[in-house]
Amino acid sequence: MIILITGGAGFIGSNLCERLLNLGHEVLCMDNFYTGSKANIERFLGNAKFEVIRHDISEPFNIEADFIINLACPASVPHYQKDPLKTMKDNVYGIFNVMENVRRLNIPVLHTSTSEVYGSPSVHPQPETYNGNVNPTSVRSCYDEGKRAAETIIFDYHRQYGADTRVVRVFNTYGPNMLENDGRVVSNFIVQALKGEDVTVYGDGKQTRSFCYISDLIDGIILFIDNKSDFTGPVNLGNNYEFTIIDFAKLVISLVGSKSKIKSVELPKDDPIRRNPDLTLAKNILGYNPKINIEEGLKKTIEYFERVI
């Protein structure tokens, strides 16, 4: 197939480009390089089946493709809060622009939503049937509510026009091609530990996260692309092995072999206390089963950051 990946130069997008190229597909990588990196896709530029399109998803476009995967949106807190109105535009205008191409071409689309649609959850772990607990006026809302609005738009296109739509909710993912300054837990901790700096933990560190290595997430996306049923999702993708942040920080310091100390800083407003996916639906319908354990994934990610910082 000819597959368009919006946000294709980002962390997840570039890893997905590589997998799809290896599977023999032609890949159109669309990115405005706001958070995407040219370095992430440089190695594909000599591949005749790879093409880069510099374009902002919030602006209309016409493309010829057989399948669209929508990843375009700043995904880390510092980046999406830097210009919150632009973040909302990327989510809302962006999905309208994607879906108009889907409708014109009558092709399938897979949209990557986020675990942030669950907000600060009162249900644990989070199943897809849980509608969430999101503050619509928070500094995080441009992303949380933007992603929720995008899901609404996609499912309305499905109902109103019969669009072939698939929605995944991505939980905390890490691995090579992350930006060292993206403000995410894994990159923050690894970079700080490699530099011998204090590892900064928000609050008391007892809040939990579950971390999914990038190849496991890509496996789930490929399974959904190949799924021949009429299943639309949303479906959680991630790893359900749950860590407290303080224990995770200690593990990173140990694997790096760093002398870094842990430093507590104020917990940001509306930061979720617990976050863990219920993977029952993904396992039952897609046959999804994450394989990479946390130590193996962290070692690979540490090796990547040792090369780039």
N, C-alpha and C positions, 0 to 999 in steps of 0.2 A: 504493500500500500504506500501511497504518498501521505505522510502524517505530518500535520502542522502542530508544533508545540509552541504555544505562546508562553513567554517566560523561559525559553529554552536555554538561555545562557546562565540561568541561576543554578543554585545548588542541586535541587531535585531535577530541574529541567535538563541540565548538562549530563547528569548520570543517566537520565532516561534517553537522551539523544544517543548516547553510546550503546545502550542496550538495544534500542530499535535498529540502529545501524548494523549491529552484530547479527541481528535477526534477519537482515536483508531488506529492510524497508528503506524508502527514501524519506528523508527528514527535512522539513522546512522549519528552521529555528527563528521564531519571531521574538525580538526583545528590544526594549528601548535603552538597555544598559544602565538603568537607574540603580538597580542592585545586582543585576547580572554582570558577569565578568567575561571579557573577551578571552582571558587566559583559560577559562573553563572549556572553551570550545575550539581553541586554537588547533588542537591536534586533529580535528575533524575537517579542517579547511581544504585539505588535499583530497578528500573523499568525494568522488563524483556524485554520490547519492546524498550529499549534505549541502544545504544552502542556508545562508543567513539573510534575514530580512529585518532591517532596523525600522521598527515601528512601535508607536505607543498604542497599547491595547484600548485606551479610552477614546481613540479616534477611529472612525469607520475605516474598514478595509475590505477589499475583495480578493479572495484567494481561491486557488483551485487545489483541492486536496480530497483524499478519500476518508479522512478521519481527523478530528481535531482533539487535542488534549490541552485544556486550559489550565496553565499554572501561573499566569501573569498577575502578580500582586506582591508588593513588599510584604515579607512574612515575619520579620523579627521586630520586636517592640521599638527599638530606636528608629528603625527605618520607616515603619508605618506611622509612627507618631510625628516624624519630622515634618510631614505635610499631610495631615489627616484628611483634608478635603480631597486631595489627589488620590489617597488610598481608597476613599469611598467611590470616587470616579472610576478607578481601575476595576473595582468590584462590580459596580452597577452598570456604568456605560460599557465597560469591557465585556461583560457577559451578554449584553444586548448585541454588541458588535459581533461577538462570536456566534451567537445564536441566529443572527440574520444570515450568516454564511452557512450555518448548518441547515437552515430552512431552505435557502436558495439552492444548495447543492444536494439536499436530501441525503446527508451523510450523518454518521454517528458522532457524538461528542462525549468525552469524559472530562468532567470538571473536578478539580481538586479543591474541596472545601477543607475545613479544619476542625479540630477538636475544640477550638475556641467558640464554636457555635453553642457549646454546652455551658459557657460562662464559668462561674464558680459553682460547681455542681452540688446539688443536694442528694443526688443518687450516685452510688458508687458500686462497682465500676459503671461507666456510662454506656448504656445501650442506645441504639439508634432511635428507639421509641421515646427516649427522654427528650423533652422539648427545651430543656436548658434553663439557666438562671443568669440572664445577661442584663447588665446595667446599660440602658440605651444612652445615658448621658456621660459615661465615663471617658477618660482619655484613651481607653482601649476600644471604645465603641466603633471607631472608624473601621477597624478591622473586623471585630466580632460581629457587629450588625451588618457591615458590608458583605461579609461572607454569608450571613443568614439571608440577606436580601437576594444575593446571587442564587442561592438555592431555590428561593421562591420563584424567581424569574425562570430558571431552568425547568422547574416542574410545571409552571404555567405554559411554557412552550410545548412541553410534552403533552399536556392535557388539551391545549387549544389547537395545536398544529400537528400532533402526533410525532413530534421530534424524537429521535432515538437518543435518549439521554442516559448518562451514567454518572453518579456522584459518589466520590469517596471523601471521607473525613479523615484527614491526615493527623495522626498524633505525633508527638515529639520525635523528630527524625534527625539523625546525625551521620557524618561520614565525610569522605574527601569532597572537595570543592566548596565546603562552607567558607564564608568570609571570616577572617580572624576578628573583625570588628562588628560582627552582626548582632552582638548582645545576647545571643542564645546561651543557655546554660553550658552545653558541652563545649562550644568554642571558647567561651569565657574561661572556663576552668582549665582547659588544656593549655591555652595561650598563657594564662597567668602562671600556671605551674611550670611550663617550659622556660619562662622568663625569670622564675624564682620570685615572683611577686606574691603578695597575699592573695589567696583565693577568696573572692567575695561571695558570701552566702546571704541571701535575703532573709531577714527575720531570724528565727531560731533554727531554720533549716529542717524543721520537721514536716514541712509540706512535701508532698510526693509527686513524682513524675515517673513515666515509663518511657524508655528510650528505645527507638527502633533504628537498626542500622539500615543505611540507604538501600542496600541490595534487597533487603526483605520488603521494603516499601515498593520498590520497582517490581518485584515478583508479584505483589498484589495487584498493581496497576495492569501488568501484562495479563494476569488471570482474568481481570475484568474486561479488558479489551477483547480477549478471545472467547469470553462467555457468550454462548449462543441463545441463552434464555431471554425472556422479556424483563429480567430483573433490572431495575433502574437505580437501586440504592435508595437513600444514602447507605453507605456501608463504612464501618470503621476499619482503618488500616493502621497498624502499629505493632507494638510489642506490649504484652500485658504483664511483664515482669516489673513490679513496682519498687521504686527506691525512694527513701527520704533523700532530700537534697544534701543534707550533711553527710550521709553515708556515701553518696555519689561523689562528693568533693574529696572525701578521704580516699576513695578508690582511684580517682584520677591522679591525685598526688602520689599515691603508691606506685601506680603503673608508669608514671613519668619518672619516678625516682627523684622527686623534687624535695627541696627543704622548705617549700612554701608553707606558710601558716594560714589557717582559716580565719577570715575576718567577717564579722557580722555587720550588715548594713540594713537600713530600714526597708521593710517589706513594701513594695509598691501597692497603691490602692487597686483593689479588685483583682489582685493576683490570685489565681485559683489555689486553694489549699490542697486539693487532691485531684489527680488527673490520671485515669487509667482506662483503656478501652475494653469494653465487652466485645470480644472477637467471635462470639458464637455465630453471628450471621455470616461473617467473612469465611469462617471455616466450613459452615454447612453448605453455602451456596457456591463459593469460589474455590473451596479446597485450600484456603489460605492458611499457612502455618509458618510463622517467622522462625528462621533457623540459626541466626547469628547471635551467640550469647554476648553479654555486655562486655566482658573482658576482651574477647576476640575483636569485636567492633571497635572498642576504644583503642586497642593497640594499632589497628589499621589507621584510625583517625589521627592518633598521635604521630605516627610515621608521616602522614600527609602534612601536618602542621610543622613538623621538624624540617621539612623541605621548603616550606613557603614563608616562614617567618625569619 
